[in-house]
Amino acid sequence: MSTNLQQQIENSLEQINKIFPVQAILNQEVTKSFIRNYHTYSSWGYKYLHSREGSLHLAMNYEGYFTPQGFYEQTRIIHQFLEAYPAHTQVLELGSGNGFNTIDLAKKNPQRHFTGLDLTPASLRTARQKSAKLSNTRFTEGDFQQLPFGDESFDVVFEIEALSHANQPQKALQEAYRVLKPNGLLIAIDGFRYPNFEQQPTSIQKAAQLVEITMAVQQGVEIQDWIKMANQIGFALQEQADYSAFVIPNLTRLCNMAKEYFYPTWRAKLLKLLLPTHLAKNAVAGLLIGATVKAKAQGYFKVVLQK
Ligand SMILES: C[S@@+](CC[C@H](N)C(=O)[O-])C[C@H]1O[C@@H](n2cnc3c(N)ncnc32)[C@H](O)[C@@H]1O
């Protein structure tokens, strides 16, 4: 990792600390109500600064520059898996947010049945409004660590940037396993820490922790530990891919917006007073995450597991 990158991260931490005391953020406990509030109070910012279409995940752009079409790349990948399944397949999305993924897939797969589950009532309301005309979708309120569904109810379970929010990642994996039919798939596209996270310089670890907490993630999991946990539950690893390079264009866009927030300092102090706290703190993650991904502290991966 270049010393330039480390220096850039240290400069950003210094600037952030002028506006939001870094230690206070690191001490924050990410409870379920914190997660709900985060998603409720950030929704305005997500809509106007991130994705008008309601995606709460990162765009994947292969050409090296951001386009909103990249928000549909994750559903294109999930759709390819669904094509191998017969009509009437039951599909569950964990942490479905505004319904962006479930609705896109439900339109492309009118014969298959989709259930979206989320913790945040405000996001569920949006999802239900947007899907009112679709007969093959339903949205349910619940916690993916305690699923309100019977054993072996689904052929495919997928999640986009949702299980990273789990306070009990093992419980979330056990629940996905329980509700899957035999041989069913769990497809995850999500952020994880890279292996050997703890060997990173302290400033980079601190930056990565700030990214996690300001995005309502209590503590990131190293990718290989998550897969090991899944194996112990009974899942077999089918595929693993590192997509980090493809989210860099979106992360660069977020970083440029965050710089507008943090510099000059007087403006950041003013914006802090004017904007809801959860929304304002998104700028912390925005300023740092491009660098923590380039430093290979955090990455963006696809993991496909079979029951
Ligand atoms: C980053 S958003 C991603 C939303 C959606 N998957 C997308 O790609 O647009 C994470 C979502 O996970 C939900 N979530 C977090 N923890 C959850 C839990 N324990 N149970 C269910 N949903 C949860 C949040 O409410 C939020 O809608």
Ligand as a Chemical Component Dictionary entry (heavy atoms), coordinates in Angstrom:
data_LIG
# 
_chem_comp.id                   LIG 
_chem_comp.type                 NON-POLYMER 
_chem_comp.pdbx_formal_charge   0 
_chem_comp.three_letter_code    LIG 
# 
loop_
_chem_comp_atom.comp_id 
_chem_comp_atom.atom_id 
_chem_comp_atom.alt_atom_id 
_chem_comp_atom.type_symbol 
_chem_comp_atom.charge 
_chem_comp_atom.model_Cartn_x 
_chem_comp_atom.model_Cartn_y 
_chem_comp_atom.model_Cartn_z 
_chem_comp_atom.pdbx_ordinal 
LIG C1  C1  C 0  -27.430 -0.848 2.436  1  
LIG S1  S1  S 1  -29.121 -1.239 2.540  2  
LIG C2  C2  C 0  -29.304 -2.261 1.086  3  
LIG C3  C3  C 0  -30.725 -2.376 0.649  4  
LIG C4  C4  C 0  -30.960 -3.201 -0.615 5  
LIG N1  N1  N 0  -30.427 -4.538 -0.454 6  
LIG C5  C5  C 0  -30.358 -2.562 -1.830 7  
LIG O1  O1  O 0  -29.457 -3.172 -2.420 8  
LIG O2  O2  O -1 -30.808 -1.465 -2.227 9  
LIG C6  C6  C 0  -29.215 -2.413 3.861  10 
LIG C7  C7  C 0  -30.638 -2.808 4.226  11 
LIG O3  O3  O 0  -30.563 -3.872 5.199  12 
LIG C8  C8  C 0  -31.583 -3.661 6.149  13 
LIG N2  N2  N 0  -31.216 -4.370 7.397  14 
LIG C9  C9  C 0  -30.177 -4.129 8.219  15 
LIG N3  N3  N 0  -30.176 -4.973 9.252  16 
LIG C10 C10 C 0  -31.235 -5.800 9.077  17 
LIG C11 C11 C 0  -31.763 -6.906 9.802  18 
LIG N4  N4  N 0  -31.200 -7.313 10.948 19 
LIG N5  N5  N 0  -32.848 -7.541 9.327  20 
LIG C12 C12 C 0  -33.443 -7.121 8.159  21 
LIG N6  N6  N 0  -32.989 -6.074 7.431  22 
LIG C13 C13 C 0  -31.899 -5.426 7.875  23 
LIG C14 C14 C 0  -31.660 -2.161 6.324  24 
LIG O4  O4  O 0  -32.892 -1.748 6.874  25 
LIG C15 C15 C 0  -31.449 -1.710 4.860  26 
LIG O5  O5  O 0  -32.668 -1.562 4.186  27 
# 
loop_
_chem_comp_bond.comp_id 
_chem_comp_bond.atom_id_1 
_chem_comp_bond.atom_id_2 
_chem_comp_bond.value_order 
_chem_comp_bond.pdbx_ordinal 
LIG C1  S1  SING 1  
LIG S1  C2  SING 2  
LIG S1  C6  SING 3  
LIG C2  C3  SING 4  
LIG C3  C4  SING 5  
LIG C4  N1  SING 6  
LIG C4  C5  SING 7  
LIG C5  O1  DOUB 8  
LIG C5  O2  SING 9  
LIG C6  C7  SING 10 
LIG C7  O3  SING 11 
LIG C7  C15 SING 12 
LIG O3  C8  SING 13 
LIG C8  N2  SING 14 
LIG C8  C14 SING 15 
LIG N2  C9  SING 16 
LIG N2  C13 SING 17 
LIG C9  N3  DOUB 18 
LIG N3  C10 SING 19 
LIG C10 C11 SING 20 
LIG C10 C13 DOUB 21 
LIG C11 N4  SING 22 
LIG C11 N5  DOUB 23 
LIG N5  C12 SING 24 
LIG C12 N6  DOUB 25 
LIG N6  C13 SING 26 
LIG C14 O4  SING 27 
LIG C14 C15 SING 28 
LIG C15 O5  SING 29 
# 
